[in-house]
Amino acid sequence: MGTTPGCENLMGYFERALVLATLIGAITGLGGTVIVMRGRVFFAQALTHATFPGAIVAAILGVNVLLGAGVSGVALVGMMLLLERRREISRNVSAGLVLTSGFAMGVVLQSLNPHIPISPESVLVGSLFFAPVGSLPIAAGALLVVVMIVIVLRRPLLFSTFDVAGFRSVGGREAIVEGAVLTIVVIAAVVAIPAAGAVLTIALLAGPASAARLVTRTWIGMIAVAPLLSIGAAVSGTLLSRAAGVSAGGIIALVAGSEFVVALAASRLLRRRRRRHPASMENDYHSHVS
């Protein structure tokens, strides 16, 4: 958490990429858990695309790309929420509108400014080895914010996620919880740009968290497993990309997706085994706990 620009400059590019991958993995693992459990995956996908114009504007102005992406994300989330208030516009429609318009805006801005000091490809698919200076302290601070939100609001977050009607009936303030969820989504989507870019970030958010949901039965289990899987995808993807000499973002997204496929296959095999041999599974359980 105490990473500073001075320490960042002392690191080699590869060590810096690994530390950044670890921080991003922890953030996307925690954020992905909230996103998956509350059914906000499509919303998160729209938001990751909507950060693209902010990143391009930041590059044009010569400021940190992540800050620009964050401002753009917050503005477009506000627009999305305003659209959702209209009864004739569904949540998915509003997210789709923001996704296409935000991404198109970024493409137009990049076309009008072809000589910006960063590669648009690095914003779209990530470039951990060439992440802008200041990314490490931003990622460390973002992780702290996400952890604090999850700790402070864990009870209302759980209650409203699994029993919306009950939460409302006891006077729960849904606006606060929803605001916290949106904050987590924005932070995770923006901070993950160096790892997977605006296009591939959704794989790092949804893949490990969905895998954790398949192999664990509790919220606490997901909170513990999803960040580990996400860190594993980010770090192993970084190592593989260096060894193969290819884009880190693509490899990280593939590893994150593979984690879900493996978890899905393992859960189905375990389910079949339980159906075929219920008695032996029960005996295994009793022998293990004794």
TORDOMI-807202 format. One record per residue: residue in three letters; chain; x, y, z of N, C-alpha, C in turn. Coordinates in pm, whole numbers, plus 50000, padded with zeros to 5 digits. Last residue first. Example, Ala and Ser with C-alpha at 12.3 -4.5 7.8 and 13.67 -1.06 7.14 Angstrom:
BEGIN
  rest  kette     nX     nY     nZ    caX    caY    caZ     cX     cY     cZ
   Ser      A  51285  49775  50708  51367  49894  50714  51290  50003  50787
   Ala      A  51319  49431  50780  51230  49550  50780  51320  49670  50780
***
This chain:
BEGIN
  rest  kette     nX     nY     nZ    caX    caY    caZ     cX     cY     cZ
   Ser      A  48630  46418  51088  48665  46351  51213  48816  46345  51232
   Val      A  48620  46532  50840  48592  46619  50953  48627  46552  51086
   His      A  48680  46303  50681  48765  46423  50676  48745  46510  50800
   Ser      A  48481  46122  50730  48618  46084  50766  48709  46204  50769
   His      A  48265  46267  50630  48269  46238  50772  48410  46198  50816
   Tyr      A  48334  46278  50354  48316  46401  50430  48331  46375  50580
   Asp      A  48338  46012  50284  48460  46091  50270  48453  46216  50354
   Asn      A  48068  45951  50323  48169  45888  50408  48301  45963  50403
   Glu      A  47955  46105  50119  47921  46137  50257  48023  46076  50353
   Met      A  48065  45977  49900  48096  46118  49921  48068  46157  50065
   Ser      A  47947  45727  49921  48092  45737  49937  48134  45881  49962
   Ala      A  47676  45796  49876  47716  45737  50004  47866  45753  50026
   Pro      A  47665  45897  49612  47632  45983  49726  47681  45927  49859
   His      A  47772  45851  49338  47822  45787  49460  47791  45875  49583
   Arg      A  47634  45995  49141  47661  45853  49120  47699  45781  49250
   Arg      A  47619  46254  49238  47496  46185  49199  47517  46035  49188
   Arg      A  47888  46313  49285  47795  46312  49398  47666  46238  49364
   Arg      A  47984  46305  49027  48034  46208  49123  47939  46199  49243
   Arg      A  47854  46526  48917  47825  46392  48866  47870  46285  48964
   Arg      A  47976  46728  49066  47831  46709  49075  47792  46570  49026
   Leu      A  48239  46707  48981  48208  46682  49121  48059  46656  49140
   Leu      A  48207  46781  48713  48257  46647  48747  48224  46611  48891
   Arg      A  48121  47045  48748  48032  46947  48685  48076  46805  48715
   Ser      A  48345  47163  48865  48218  47161  48939  48121  47060  48880
   Ala      A  48536  47132  48661  48556  47066  48789  48426  47056  48868
   Ala      A  48425  47296  48459  48444  47152  48435  48458  47076  48567
   Leu      A  48436  47544  48593  48308  47491  48546  48317  47340  48523
   Ala      A  48710  47574  48632  48621  47567  48748  48486  47508  48710
   Val      A  48794  47588  48362  48843  47480  48449  48751  47462  48570
   Val      A  48663  47824  48285  48635  47698  48215  48677  47579  48302
   Phe      A  48779  48015  48457  48636  47987  48465  48602  47853  48401
   Glu      A  49044  48003  48369  49012  47971  48509  48864  47938  48525
   Ser      A  49020  48099  48110  49051  47957  48131  49021  47914  48274
   Gly      A  48981  48371  48155  48873  48291  48098  48895  48143  48119
   Ala      A  49237  48430  48254  49119  48454  48337  49000  48374  48286
   Val      A  49394  48367  48030  49412  48291  48155  49290  48307  48245
   Leu      A  49297  48559  47849  49284  48417  47819  49298  48332  47945
   Ala      A  49372  48798  47976  49230  48770  47953  49207  48623  47925
   Ile      A  49652  48767  47966  49584  48777  48096  49436  48744  48080
   Ile      A  49694  48771  47688  49726  48650  47764  49654  48652  47899
   Gly      A  49612  49035  47627  49547  48920  47566  49571  48792  47643
   Gly      A  49791  49192  47783  49646  49198  47802  49574  49078  47746
   Ala      A  50049  49147  47685  50012  49095  47817  49861  49090  47834
   Ser      A  50134  49046  47357  50062  49140  47443  50021  49076  47575
   Val      A  50445  48853  47348  50315  48898  47296  50248  48991  47397
   Gly      A  50669  48697  47416  50686  48821  47341  50558  48872  47278
   Ala      A  50669  48479  47576  50626  48459  47438  50644  48584  47352
   Ala      A  50759  48585  47819  50827  48469  47762  50794  48451  47613
   Arg      A  50575  48789  47860  50717  48821  47844  50792  48706  47778
   Ser      A  50342  48642  47882  50354  48740  47774  50499  48778  47751
   Leu      A  50388  48492  48112  50375  48424  47983  50393  48520  47866
   Leu      A  50390  48697  48306  50507  48612  48286  50504  48543  48149
   Thr      A  50128  48798  48277  50243  48885  48257  50369  48804  48229
   Gly      A  49979  48572  48344  49967  48629  48210  50083  48721  48177
   Ser      A  50052  48546  48610  50092  48442  48516  50081  48491  48373
   Val      A  49933  48788  48708  50077  48763  48720  50124  48658  48620
   Ala      A  49658  48761  48639  49735  48880  48601  49885  48854  48602
   Ala      A  49585  48511  48747  49569  48537  48604  49656  48653  48559
   Gly      A  49646  48551  49021  49712  48445  48946  49703  48467  48796
   Ile      A  49466  48755  49078  49611  48782  49087  49688  48677  49007
   Ser      A  49233  48602  49043  49258  48718  48958  49406  48758  48959
   Leu      A  49258  48411  49244  49250  48369  49104  49282  48484  49010
   Leu      A  49260  48581  49467  49375  48493  49441  49376  48446  49296
   Pro      A  49007  48707  49448  49131  48786  49432  49253  48700  49403
   Ala      A  48840  48466  49483  48840  48545  49359  48965  48632  49344
   Val      A  48878  48367  49749  48928  48293  49632  48940  48380  49508
   Ala      A  48765  48551  49934  48901  48499  49953  48958  48441  49824
   Ile      A  48513  48605  49837  48600  48719  49868  48745  48673  49883
   Met      A  48413  48343  49829  48437  48416  49705  48533  48532  49727
   Gly      A  48393  48291  50105  48478  48208  50020  48512  48278  49890
   Ile      A  48206  48479  50178  48341  48490  50233  48439  48408  50149
   Trp      A  47983  48375  50045  48035  48506  50007  48179  48522  50055
   Thr      A  48013  48021  49974  47979  48136  50058  48039  48263  50001
   Arg      A  48105  47810  49828  47961  47816  49856  47919  47939  49935
   Thr      A  48326  47774  49545  48299  47807  49685  48149  47823  49704
   Val      A  48338  47725  49277  48413  47635  49365  48396  47667  49513
   Leu      A  48182  47916  49148  48158  47775  49120  48224  47682  49222
   Arg      A  48287  48155  49232  48148  48124  49267  48115  47977  49246
   Ala      A  48534  48150  49110  48527  48139  49256  48386  48103  49301
   Ala      A  48452  48193  48847  48517  48066  48883  48509  48044  49033
   Ser      A  48361  48452  48870  48266  48347  48833  48322  48209  48865
   Ala      A  48605  48576  48930  48495  48582  49027  48391  48474  48998
   Pro      A  48761  48526  48696  48800  48472  48826  48687  48471  48929
   Gly      A  48577  48661  48492  48628  48524  48488  48665  48467  48624
   Ala      A  48514  48935  48542  48410  48832  48549  48464  48690  48559
   Leu      A  48757  49082  48533  48655  49108  48635  48560  48990  48652
   Leu      A  48894  48986  48316  48961  48983  48446  48863  49009  48559
   Ala      A  48707  49039  48116  48750  48900  48141  48814  48888  48278
   Ile      A  48689  49314  48114  48574  49241  48164  48610  49095  48191
   Thr      A  48922  49404  47988  48913  49410  48134  48799  49325  48188
   Leu      A  48940  49423  47713  48959  49290  47773  48941  49287  47925
   Val      A  48897  49695  47643  48821  49588  47577  48825  49458  47656
   Ala      A  49064  49864  47784  48920  49889  47791  48838  49774  47733
   Gly      A  49327  49659  47937  49271  49759  47848  49120  49771  47861
   Ala      A  49459  49490  48109  49378  49430  48004  49311  49530  47911
   Ala      A  49643  49650  48262  49656  49504  48251  49583  49448  48130
   Pro      A  49570  49920  48252  49706  49880  48213  49721  49730  48191
   Ile      A  49290  49895  48341  49325  49931  48204  49469  49893  48167
   Ala      A  49219  49856  48603  49259  49738  48526  49302  49770  48383
   Val      A  49127  50097  48697  49261  50054  48740  49311  49935  48657
   Val      A  48866  50103  48581  48969  50202  48544  49109  50150  48576
   Ala      A  48727  49890  48697  48736  49902  48551  48849  49994  48509
   Ala      A  48751  49943  48973  48807  49820  48916  48826  49832  48766
   Ile      A  48617  50193  48992  48757  50178  49033  48820  50056  48966
   Val      A  48358  50127  48899  48438  50230  48832  48586  50212  48864
   Val      A  48280  49933  49088  48286  49900  48945  48376  49998  48870
   Ile      A  48286  50080  49326  48375  49964  49309  48391  49929  49162
   Thr      A  48082  50263  49269  48218  50310  49296  48319  50197  49276
   Leu      A  47865  50094  49250  47907  50167  49131  48049  50219  49148
   Val      A  47852  50012  49518  47876  49914  49412  47927  49982  49286
   Ala      A  47793  50255  49644  47917  50185  49677  47952  50084  49568
   Gly      A  47542  50306  49534  47652  50400  49510  47787  50336  49538
   Glu      A  47401  50094  49642  47419  50100  49497  47532  50196  49460
   Val      A  47411  50167  49913  47472  50041  49869  47499  50046  49718
   Ile      A  47272  50409  49904  47409  50406  49955  47480  50281  49905
   Ala      A  47022  50330  49810  47101  50425  49731  47247  50424  49774
   Glu      A  46909  50174  50006  46960  50108  49887  47049  50200  49804
   Arg      A  46898  50158  50321  46922  50267  50226  46991  50211  50102
   Gly      A  46637  49973  50473  46775  49981  50425  46789  50087  50318
   Gly      A  46393  49923  50596  46439  50061  50583  46582  50076  50538
   Val      A  46308  49670  50586  46362  49714  50715  46420  49856  50707
   Ser      A  46236  49641  50319  46130  49640  50422  46179  49687  50558
   Arg      A  46473  49633  50179  46388  49752  50166  46286  49758  50279
   Phe      A  46562  49380  50256  46645  49497  50284  46563  49625  50277
   Gly      A  46360  49216  50153  46380  49226  50297  46460  49347  50336
   Ala      A  46402  49260  49878  46275  49297  49938  46288  49311  50090
   Val      A  46665  49157  49844  46636  49298  49815  46508  49343  49885
   Asp      A  46865  48951  49946  46724  48970  49984  46688  49118  49968
   Phe      A  47124  48948  49851  47053  48821  49859  46905  48835  49895
   Thr      A  47201  49221  49845  47233  49133  49733  47145  49009  49733
   Ser      A  47132  49332  50086  47064  49382  49966  47091  49294  49845
   Phe      A  47306  49183  50254  47161  49181  50274  47089  49221  50146
   Leu      A  47564  49251  50161  47517  49114  50157  47364  49107  50162
   Leu      A  47558  49528  50213  47589  49478  50079  47538  49336  50062
   Pro      A  47514  49549  50486  47409  49595  50393  47432  49545  50251
   Arg      A  47770  49415  50556  47638  49365  50597  47526  49416  50506
   Arg      A  47984  49562  50439  47966  49420  50408  47826  49371  50442
   Leu      A  48078  49822  50447  47940  49800  50401  47909  49652  50377
   Val      A  48342  49801  50543  48246  49889  50612  48102  49855  50574
   Ile      A  48462  49617  50361  48461  49593  50506  48350  49673  50574
   Val      A  48424  49734  50108  48375  49598  50133  48365  49570  50283
   Ile      A  48554  49981  50148  48411  49977  50113  48353  49840  50147
   Met      A  48818  49894  50197  48743  49967  50301  48593  49964  50273
   Val      A  48884  49780  49948  48884  49698  50070  48803  49764  50180
   Val      A  48870  50009  49784  48780  49896  49762  48771  49808  49885
   Val      A  49078  50167  49894  48941  50216  49892  48842  50101  49876
   Leu      A  49302  50003  49847  49266  50040  49984  49121  50086  49990
   Leu      A  49305  50000  49568  49283  49876  49642  49240  49905  49785
   Ala      A  49365  50270  49518  49236  50216  49475  49204  50086  49549
   Gly      A  49627  50286  49614  49521  50364  49678  49383  50311  49644
   Ala      A  49749  50114  49427  49754  50084  49571  49645  50159  49646
   Ala      A  49698  50247  49184  49643  50113  49206  49642  50077  49354
   Ile      A  49843  50483  49232  49699  50490  49203  49635  50355  49230
   Pro      A  50104  50385  49263  50035  50447  49377  49885  50460  49356
   Leu      A  50128  50271  48989  50140  50191  49111  50073  50258  49231
   Ser      A  50105  50482  48804  50003  50376  48807  50008  50295  48935
   Gly      A  50309  50659  48786  50205  50691  48883  50097  50584  48892
   Val      A  50361  50638  48439  50419  50663  48571  50309  50710  48665
   Pro      A  50161  50402  48250  50208  50537  48281  50265  50548  48422
   Ala      A  50295  50089  48135  50193  50162  48211  50247  50299  48249
   Phe      A  50437  49909  47984  50450  50050  47951  50340  50133  48018
   Phe      A  50376  49660  48070  50518  49696  48068  50540  49844  48037
   Leu      A  50100  49644  48034  50156  49652  48169  50301  49701  48170
   Ser      A  49882  49735  47843  50026  49731  47821  50095  49750  47955
   Gly      A  49558  49691  47684  49650  49690  47796  49797  49684  47756
   Val      A  49378  49724  47481  49409  49586  47520  49513  49578  47631
   Leu      A  49329  50006  47471  49224  49910  47435  49253  49770  47489
   Val      A  49563  50132  47537  49442  50165  47613  49335  50059  47590
   Ser      A  49735  50033  47349  49765  50005  47490  49646  50037  47579
   Glu      A  49624  50135  47115  49618  49991  47139  49645  49957  47285
   Pro      A  49692  50402  47116  49553  50365  47148  49537  50216  47177
   Ser      A  49994  50488  47267  49934  50405  47164  49789  50373  47203
   Ile      A  50054  50835  47342  50038  50695  47380  49976  50618  47265
   Pro      A  50060  51102  47255  50184  51039  47303  50170  50895  47353
   Ile      A  49887  51147  46939  49889  51151  47085  50006  51068  47137
   His      A  49845  51183  46667  49982  51190  46718  49987  51202  46870
   Pro      A  49582  51192  46582  49659  51070  46556  49798  51070  46618
   Asn      A  49314  51311  46659  49444  51339  46721  49536  51218  46703
   Leu      A  49094  51214  46535  49121  51357  46519  49257  51397  46574
   Ser      A  49099  50952  46622  49117  50979  46479  49151  51125  46454
   Gln      A  49045  50986  46893  49175  50933  46854  49203  50960  46706
   Leu      A  48782  51078  46877  48886  51164  46934  49025  51117  46893
   Val      A  48657  50848  46766  48657  50976  46693  48768  51067  46744
   Val      A  48699  50661  46971  48752  50635  46837  48762  50765  46757
   Gly      A  48557  50781  47183  48700  50761  47194  48765  50738  47058
   Met      A  48298  50767  47080  48357  50897  47109  48508  50886  47118
   Ala      A  48258  50492  47075  48264  50566  46949  48328  50704  46968
   Phe      A  48247  50440  47348  48356  50383  47269  48372  50459  47138
   Gly      A  48013  50582  47416  48141  50612  47479  48258  50561  47397
   Ser      A  47818  50457  47255  47847  50600  47239  47981  50637  47298
   Thr      A  47828  50187  47345  47854  50221  47206  47892  50368  47188
   Leu      A  47782  50212  47628  47894  50136  47574  47928  50183  47432
   Val      A  47543  50354  47646  47665  50415  47697  47787  50345  47639
   Leu      A  47370  50164  47532  47384  50298  47473  47513  50365  47517
   Gly      A  47397  49951  47713  47438  49935  47574  47458  50068  47504
   Ala      A  47288  50062  47944  47429  50021  47944  47480  50007  47801
   Ser      A  47024  50098  47858  47104  50215  47896  47253  50182  47896
   Val      A  46952  49829  47816  46950  49925  47705  47036  50046  47737
   Asn      A  46972  49721  48072  47060  49672  47967  47066  49767  47848
   Arg      A  46770  49863  48207  46909  49876  48250  47005  49831  48141
   Ser      A  46530  50009  47974  46578  49908  48069  46724  49932  48103
   Ile      A  46309  50267  47947  46445  50227  47911  46497  50130  48016
   Glu      A  46068  50347  48046  46065  50282  47916  46204  50236  47869
   Arg      A  46128  50478  48281  46068  50345  48288  46073  50272  48154
   Arg      A  46423  50633  48353  46311  50633  48260  46255  50492  48252
   Arg      A  46640  50574  48502  46523  50628  48572  46400  50634  48482
   Glu      A  46840  50506  48328  46770  50397  48397  46646  50446  48471
   Leu      A  46945  50753  48254  46866  50678  48157  46784  50569  48225
   Leu      A  47083  50814  48489  46973  50900  48447  46884  50829  48346
   Leu      A  47277  50614  48482  47178  50614  48590  47058  50702  48556
   Met      A  47424  50695  48259  47356  50566  48258  47246  50560  48365
   Met      A  47532  50935  48349  47441  50935  48235  47359  50807  48230
   Gly      A  47694  50836  48553  47585  50929  48584  47483  50933  48472
   Val      A  47872  50691  48396  47787  50620  48492  47668  50707  48531
   Leu      A  47996  50901  48264  47908  50814  48187  47823  50725  48275
   Ala      A  48141  51017  48477  48045  51096  48399  47946  51007  48325
   Val      A  48305  50803  48560  48208  50861  48653  48100  50938  48576
   Gly      A  48459  50762  48325  48374  50656  48378  48267  50711  48470
   Ser      A  48597  51005  48300  48504  50964  48196  48407  50858  48247
   Val      A  48752  50987  48532  48657  51098  48516  48552  51063  48411
   Gly      A  48902  50755  48468  48815  50760  48585  48711  50869  48575
   Ala      A  49047  50832  48244  48951  50722  48231  48853  50722  48348
   Gly      A  49209  51028  48362  49113  51064  48257  49006  50958  48240
   Leu      A  49356  50866  48534  49273  50973  48588  49167  51016  48487
   Leu      A  49489  50702  48353  49394  50642  48446  49302  50748  48507
   Val      A  49663  50877  48220  49553  50815  48146  49447  50758  48239
   Asn      A  49774  51183  48347  49769  51038  48364  49643  50980  48300
   Val      A  49803  51431  48077  49787  51390  48217  49775  51238  48223
   Gly      A  49803  51544  47821  49930  51513  47884  49920  51480  48032
   Leu      A  49583  51580  47667  49616  51688  47760  49748  51664  47832
   Ile      A  49578  51338  47530  49589  51464  47454  49635  51578  47543
   Ala      A  49539  51163  47742  49663  51155  47663  49685  51283  47583
   Ala      A  49283  51241  47821  49396  51257  47913  49528  51253  47839
   Val      A  49139  51160  47593  49144  51303  47630  49261  51329  47723
   Ile      A  49176  50882  47617  49227  50953  47500  49240  51103  47529
   Ala      A  49042  50829  47856  49185  50798  47845  49248  50872  47728
   Gly      A  48783  50904  47787  48853  50976  47892  49003  50953  47887
   Pro      A  48716  50709  47592  48731  50850  47554  48804  50932  47659
   Phe      A  48727  50461  47758  48818  50486  47646  48828  50634  47609
   Thr      A  48533  50409  47940  48652  50478  47988  48746  50518  47875
   Ala      A  48342  50258  47815  48315  50400  47829  48434  50478  47882
   His      A  48430  49999  47841  48438  50062  47709  48422  50214  47719
   Thr      A  48373  49965  48111  48512  49951  48065  48529  50014  47928
   Leu      A  48093  49996  48112  48177  50097  48175  48322  50087  48127
   Ala      A  48003  49766  47987  47974  49897  47928  48068  50003  47983
   Gln      A  48092  49579  48175  48145  49577  48040  48122  49710  47970
   Ala      A  47935  49646  48394  48080  49663  48403  48143  49663  48265
   Phe      A  47686  49572  48291  47710  49711  48330  47860  49738  48334
   Phe      A  47725  49300  48272  47705  49377  48149  47728  49526  48175
   Val      A  47751  49239  48549  47859  49210  48455  47845  49294  48328
   Arg      A  47593  49254  48775  47632  49379  48710  47742  49359  48605
   Gly      A  47487  49076  48968  47442  49073  48829  47474  49198  48752
   Arg      A  47594  49061  49216  47483  49154  49199  47435  49163  49054
   Met      A  47803  48879  49184  47696  48848  49278  47574  48938  49259
   Val      A  47968  49018  48998  47905  48891  48962  47786  48861  49053
   Ile      A  48047  49248  49145  47981  49260  49015  47905  49134  48979
   Val      A  48175  49141  49370  48055  49225  49386  47976  49232  49256
   Thr      A  48384  49007  49239  48293  48935  49328  48163  49012  49345
   Gly      A  48520  49212  49107  48447  49114  49029  48349  49033  49113
   Gly      A  48641  49343  49323  48537  49410  49246  48454  49313  49166
   Leu      A  48823  49141  49400  48723  49192  49493  48607  49257  49418
   Gly      A  48962  49113  49153  48904  48998  49222  48795  49039  49318
   Thr      A  49049  49368  49093  48949  49307  49005  48886  49183  49068
   Ile      A  49234  49400  49309  49120  49491  49290  49011  49426  49205
   Ala      A  49420  49193  49268  49346  49202  49395  49221  49288  49379
   Gly      A  49513  49260  49011  49445  49133  49035  49363  49135  49162
   Ile      A  49639  49504  49061  49521  49500  48974  49443  49371  48994
   Leu      A  49850  49412  49222  49753  49508  49274  49624  49506  49192
   Thr      A  49981  49241  49038  49931  49190  49166  49824  49282  49224
   Ala      A  50053  49417  48834  49963  49305  48803  49902  49249  48932
   Leu      A  50234  49579  48972  50109  49638  48923  50007  49528  48891
   Val      A  50436  49391  49014  50370  49453  49129  50236  49512  49087
   Leu      A  50503  49335  48745  50454  49229  48832  50381  49284  48954
   Ala      A  50594  49584  48652  50477  49522  48589  50418  49414  48678
   Arg      A  50820  49619  48814  50708  49714  48824  50581  49655  48765
   Glu      A  50978  49416  48715  50934  49411  48855  50814  49503  48876
   Phe      A  51014  49518  48452  50947  49390  48473  50896  49376  48616
   Tyr      A  51145  49763  48482  51015  49761  48416  50940  49631  48442
   Gly      A  51277  49795  48817  51290  49767  48676  51152  49755  48614
   Met      A  51228  50062  49055  51204  49928  49005  51239  49916  48857
   Leu      A  51252  50328  49109  51366  50244  49142  51351  50102  49088
   Asn      A  51006  50436  49051  51116  50466  48960  51238  50379  48985
   Glu      A  50863  50349  49275  50826  50301  49142  50939  50322  49043
   Cys      A  50971  50498  49478  50994  50353  49477  50965  50295  49339
   Gly      A  50864  50746  49390  51008  50726  49404  51044  50579  49400
   Pro      A  50584  50711  49396  50649  50729  49267  50799  50707  49274
   Thr      A  50526  50441  49636  50536  50582  49600  50601  50595  49465
   Thr      A  50337  50213  49820  50413  50238  49700  50410  50385  49667
   Gly      A  50210  50112  50044  50291  50231  50059  50376  50261  49937
   Met      A  50081  49880  50000  50000  50000  50000  50085  50126  50000
***
